[in-house]
């Protein structure tokens, strides 16, 4: 059985707490002999800044490049609000995405039946929801140049962020979307703002061309991103795979997250190009909930998104799809039993802490995995 390397980057806030629960499952898998994982842990975000005055060190980036998968907790918090822009905690995650070439962000929005009442939408709108938002991750306005703030005098300043996309960036993210749709319900919705943005015009053109060349069997529709946001909260189950740029993907995936009842429930995967020789790609997996500094250290954080992120790593990077299925089934079973962390509590349920929820998921997984 080959040994696979996992780099754990707990980060800040609740990151270390939820990472500990994912690590507990990794250790159980090793003891059970179902796989063989070698784990290493390093600093990122505010914790890295405190230790090294950078958001992520060169040594940590090298470890990430050598790993079979990176598990990432969360970064940031008010403690670091006044540090320089280029070493802010979030800069560590941006550098990892850029240096690892992680251009495709996969964010599933799944509403477990037991949590349908936790959504702000009506049960019939969200029960059974299963959509995937694919966000282009290394281009667009977050990375475009120039990016400046200029003092104009007389108390006035001008801020500039530049939205930039090249054809190849749009082509490769479109291929990810179409390939994934073929394994799901065979429908892709591309979202942009071609009515007011030149990058939207190019995005629409290139996605259409990729579809015509290679994916005519997949249903393709184009929706303006603002209208797409409206439709997500009107009737989200009309969508299967949504593909969009970095900025719109950031916003729309957070909207989709709340359809499910809690940000604490949702994992994500960030993937790079497939190596033609090894057939593997660099990857990073993280929950979408952020560092939640208001509850850090209180044992109240929901670990499910971190555990589900590890399940995504098992599926997309580590070739253990069966284990991934079993972890996801375990999560559903625990929720069906009525266990809840505070963020997803409702009448008639039992509120538990981070460790209790993690242990409950592990116990259910252990039953399924034998």
C-alpha positions in Angstrom: 0.0 0.0 0.0 1.7 3.3 -1.1 2.2 6.0 1.5 0.4 9.3 0.6 1.6 12.6 2.0 -0.9 15.0 3.6 0.1 18.5 4.7 -2.1 19.9 7.4 -2.3 23.7 7.7 -4.7 24.4 10.6 -4.2 28.2 10.5 -6.0 30.6 12.8 -9.2 30.9 14.8 -11.3 27.7 14.8 -8.9 26.2 12.2 -6.9 24.1 14.7 -10.0 22.9 16.4 -11.7 21.6 13.3 -8.5 20.3 11.8 -8.0 18.1 14.9 -11.3 16.3 14.1 -10.2 15.6 10.6 -6.8 14.4 11.9 -8.7 12.0 14.2 -10.3 10.3 11.2 -7.0 10.2 9.3 -5.3 8.5 12.3 -8.2 6.0 12.5 -7.8 5.1 8.8 -4.1 4.5 9.3 -4.7 2.3 12.4 -7.4 0.3 10.5 -5.0 -0.3 7.6 -7.5 1.1 5.1 -4.9 3.5 3.7 -1.5 4.8 4.6 -1.2 8.5 5.2 1.9 10.4 6.3 1.0 13.8 7.8 3.0 16.9 8.4 1.8 20.1 9.9 2.9 23.7 9.3 1.9 27.3 9.9 -0.2 29.6 7.6 -2.0 32.9 8.1 -1.7 34.9 11.3 0.1 32.1 13.1 2.8 32.1 10.4 3.0 35.9 10.6 3.5 35.8 14.3 6.3 33.2 13.9 8.0 34.4 10.6 6.5 37.8 9.7 5.1 36.3 6.5 1.7 34.8 5.8 3.2 31.5 4.6 6.9 30.6 4.5 8.9 29.3 1.5 9.4 26.1 3.4 5.7 25.6 3.9 5.0 26.2 0.2 7.6 23.6 -0.7 5.9 21.1 1.6 2.6 21.9 -0.1 4.2 21.3 -3.5 5.5 17.9 -2.4 2.2 16.7 -0.8 -0.4 14.5 -2.4 -3.0 16.8 -0.8 -3.1 19.9 1.4 -5.7 20.2 4.1 -6.3 23.9 5.1 -8.2 25.2 8.1 -8.8 28.9 8.1 -6.9 32.2 8.4 -7.4 35.7 9.7 -8.8 37.5 12.7 -8.9 40.9 14.3 -5.4 40.4 15.8 -3.9 40.9 12.4 -6.1 43.7 11.0 -3.3 46.2 11.0 -0.5 44.2 9.5 0.8 45.2 6.0 -1.4 44.2 3.1 1.1 41.8 1.5 1.6 39.8 4.7 -2.0 39.8 5.9 -3.2 36.2 6.8 -5.3 35.9 3.7 -2.1 36.4 1.6 -0.9 33.0 2.7 -3.9 31.3 1.1 -3.6 33.4 -2.1 0.1 32.5 -2.4 -0.6 28.8 -2.0 -3.3 29.0 -4.7 -1.0 30.8 -7.1 2.2 28.8 -6.4 0.4 25.5 -6.6 -1.5 26.5 -9.7 -4.9 25.8 -8.1 -7.1 27.4 -10.8 -10.3 25.4 -10.1 -12.3 25.8 -6.9 -15.1 23.3 -6.4 -17.7 24.2 -3.8 -20.6 21.8 -3.4 -23.8 23.1 -1.9 -25.7 20.1 -0.5 -28.7 20.3 1.8 -28.9 17.2 4.0 -32.6 16.3 4.6 -32.1 16.7 8.4 -31.1 20.3 7.9 -33.7 21.5 5.5 -35.4 23.5 8.3 -32.1 25.3 9.0 -32.1 27.0 5.7 -33.5 30.5 5.4 -35.4 29.3 2.4 -38.5 27.1 2.5 -38.0 23.4 2.8 -39.4 22.6 -0.7 -36.8 25.0 -2.2 -33.8 23.4 -0.6 -34.5 19.8 0.4 -32.4 17.5 -1.7 -30.3 20.4 -3.0 -27.1 19.2 -4.7 -25.3 21.7 -6.8 -21.6 22.4 -7.6 -20.1 25.9 -8.1 -16.9 25.9 -10.0 -15.0 29.2 -9.4 -11.9 30.2 -11.5 -9.4 30.8 -8.7 -6.1 32.3 -10.0 -7.2 35.0 -12.4 -9.6 37.9 -12.5 -9.8 41.0 -10.3 -8.0 39.4 -7.3 -4.8 39.0 -9.2 -5.0 41.5 -12.1 -2.6 44.4 -12.4 -2.5 47.3 -11.9 -3.8 47.1 -8.3 -3.2 50.5 -6.7 -4.4 53.3 -4.4 -3.2 56.7 -5.6 -3.3 59.9 -3.6 -4.9 62.6 -5.9 -4.5 65.4 -3.4 -7.2 67.5 -1.8 -8.2 64.6 0.4 -9.1 62.4 -2.6 -7.7 59.0 -3.5 -8.3 56.6 -6.4 -8.3 52.8 -6.0 -7.8 50.5 -9.0 -8.4 46.8 -9.2 -8.0 45.2 -12.7 -10.2 42.4 -14.0 -8.1 40.4 -16.5 -8.8 37.0 -18.2 -6.9 35.3 -21.0 -8.5 32.7 -23.3 -6.6 29.7 -21.8 -7.8 30.5 -18.3 -11.4 30.4 -19.3 -10.9 27.3 -21.5 -9.4 25.2 -18.7 -12.1 26.1 -16.1 -14.8 25.4 -18.6 -13.4 22.0 -19.3 -13.4 21.2 -15.5 -17.1 22.2 -15.4 -18.2 20.2 -18.4 -16.2 17.1 -17.3 -17.8 17.2 -13.9 -21.3 17.8 -15.3 -20.9 14.6 -17.3 -20.6 12.7 -14.0 -23.6 14.5 -12.5 -26.8 15.7 -14.3 -25.1 16.9 -17.5 -26.0 20.6 -17.2 -23.6 23.6 -17.0 -24.7 27.2 -16.2 -22.0 29.8 -17.1 -22.4 33.1 -15.2 -20.7 36.4 -16.1 -21.6 40.0 -16.8 -21.2 40.3 -20.6 -23.7 43.1 -20.7 -21.3 45.5 -18.9 -17.8 43.9 -18.8 -15.4 43.0 -21.6 -14.1 40.0 -19.6 -17.7 38.8 -19.6 -17.9 39.1 -23.3 -14.8 37.0 -23.7 -15.9 34.5 -21.0 -19.2 33.9 -22.8 -17.5 33.5 -26.2 -14.8 31.0 -24.9 -17.2 28.9 -22.9 -19.5 28.6 -25.9 -16.5 27.6 -28.2 -15.3 24.9 -25.7 -18.9 23.6 -25.6 -19.2 23.5 -29.4 -15.8 21.8 -29.9 -15.9 19.1 -27.2 -19.1 19.0 -25.1 -22.2 19.2 -27.2 -23.7 16.3 -25.2 -23.8 18.6 -22.1 -26.6 21.1 -21.7 -25.2 24.7 -21.5 -27.0 27.8 -20.5 -25.6 31.4 -20.0 -27.0 33.5 -17.2 -25.9 37.0 -16.1 -24.2 36.7 -12.7 -26.6 39.1 -10.9 -29.6 37.2 -12.3 -28.0 34.0 -11.3 -27.7 35.2 -7.7 -31.4 36.0 -7.8 -32.2 32.5 -9.2 -30.1 30.8 -6.5 -32.4 32.1 -3.8 -35.6 31.7 -5.9 -35.2 28.1 -7.0 -31.7 26.7 -6.5 -32.5 23.2 -7.6 -32.7 24.4 -11.2 -28.9 24.3 -11.3 -26.4 21.5 -11.5 -22.9 22.8 -12.2 -22.3 26.6 -12.2 -19.0 27.9 -13.6 -18.0 31.5 -13.1 -15.0 33.8 -12.5 -13.1 34.5 -9.4 -15.1 37.5 -8.1 -18.6 36.2 -8.9 -17.6 32.7 -7.8 -16.6 34.1 -4.4 -19.9 35.8 -3.9 -22.3 33.2 -5.5 -20.7 30.3 -3.6 -21.3 32.0 -0.3 -24.9 32.6 -1.3 -25.3 29.0 -2.2 -23.7 28.0 1.2 -26.4 29.7 3.1 -29.1 27.8 1.2 -27.9 24.7 3.0 -28.4 26.2 6.5 -24.8 26.9 7.6 -21.4 27.8 6.3 -20.1 25.4 8.8 -21.4 22.5 6.7 -19.6 23.1 3.4 -16.3 21.8 2.1 -14.3 22.9 -0.9 -11.6 21.7 -3.2 -9.0 23.7 -5.2 -7.4 21.8 -8.0 -4.6 22.4 -10.5 -3.7 21.0 -13.9 -3.3 17.2 -14.2 0.3 16.1 -14.6 0.4 14.1 -17.9 2.9 11.6 -16.4 1.5 11.0 -12.9 -2.1 11.8 -13.8 -2.4 13.7 -10.5 -2.8 17.3 -9.8 -1.8 19.5 -6.9 -4.7 20.2 -4.6 -5.9 22.0 -1.5 -9.0 21.3 0.5 -10.7 23.7 3.0 -13.9 24.4 4.7 -15.6 27.6 3.5 -16.6 29.0 6.9 -13.5 31.1 7.7 -11.7 31.5 11.0 -14.8 32.5 13.1 -12.7 34.3 15.8 -15.7 35.0 17.9 -16.1 31.3 18.8 -12.4 30.3 18.6 -11.2 28.3 21.6 -14.7 27.7 22.9 -15.1 24.2 21.5 -18.3 25.2 19.7 -17.1 25.2 16.1 -18.8 22.8 13.6 -16.1 20.4 12.3 -18.3 18.9 9.5 -17.0 21.1 6.7 -13.4 20.2 7.6 -14.2 16.5 7.7 -16.1 16.8 4.4 -13.2 18.6 2.9 -11.0 15.6 3.8 -13.6 13.4 2.1 -13.3 15.5 -1.0 -9.5 14.9 -0.8 -10.0 11.2 -0.6 -12.2 11.4 -3.7 -10.4 13.8 -6.0 -6.7 13.4 -5.0 -6.1 10.2 -3.0 -8.1 7.6 -5.0 -10.2 6.5 -2.1 -13.7 7.2 -3.3 -15.3 4.5 -1.2 -13.9 6.0 2.0 -15.1 9.4 0.9 -18.6 8.0 0.4 -18.5 6.4 3.8 -17.5 9.6 5.5 -20.3 11.5 3.8 -22.8 8.8 4.8 -21.5 9.0 8.4 -22.2 12.8 8.4 -25.7 12.3 7.1 -26.3 9.6 9.8 -25.1 11.8 12.6 -27.4 14.6 11.5 -30.3 12.2 11.2 -29.8 11.2 14.8 -30.4 14.9 15.8 -26.9 15.9 16.8 -26.1 19.5 16.1 -23.4 22.1 16.8 -24.7 25.5 17.8 -24.7 27.0 14.3 -27.2 24.4 13.0 -29.3 23.8 16.1 -33.1 23.6 16.0 -35.9 22.6 18.2 -35.8 19.0 19.3 -32.1 18.5 18.5 -29.1 17.9 20.8 -26.4 20.5 20.8 -22.9 19.2 21.1 -19.4 20.7 20.8 -16.6 20.3 18.3 -15.1 17.2 19.7 -18.4 15.5 20.4 -19.5 16.1 16.8 -16.2 14.9 15.5 -16.3 11.7 17.6 -19.9 11.0 16.5 -18.9 11.2 12.8 -15.9 9.0 13.4 -17.9 6.4 15.2 -20.5 6.2 12.4 -17.7 6.1 9.8 -15.9 3.3 11.7 -19.1 1.2 11.6 -19.4 1.7 7.8 -15.8 1.1 7.1 -15.6 -2.0 9.3 
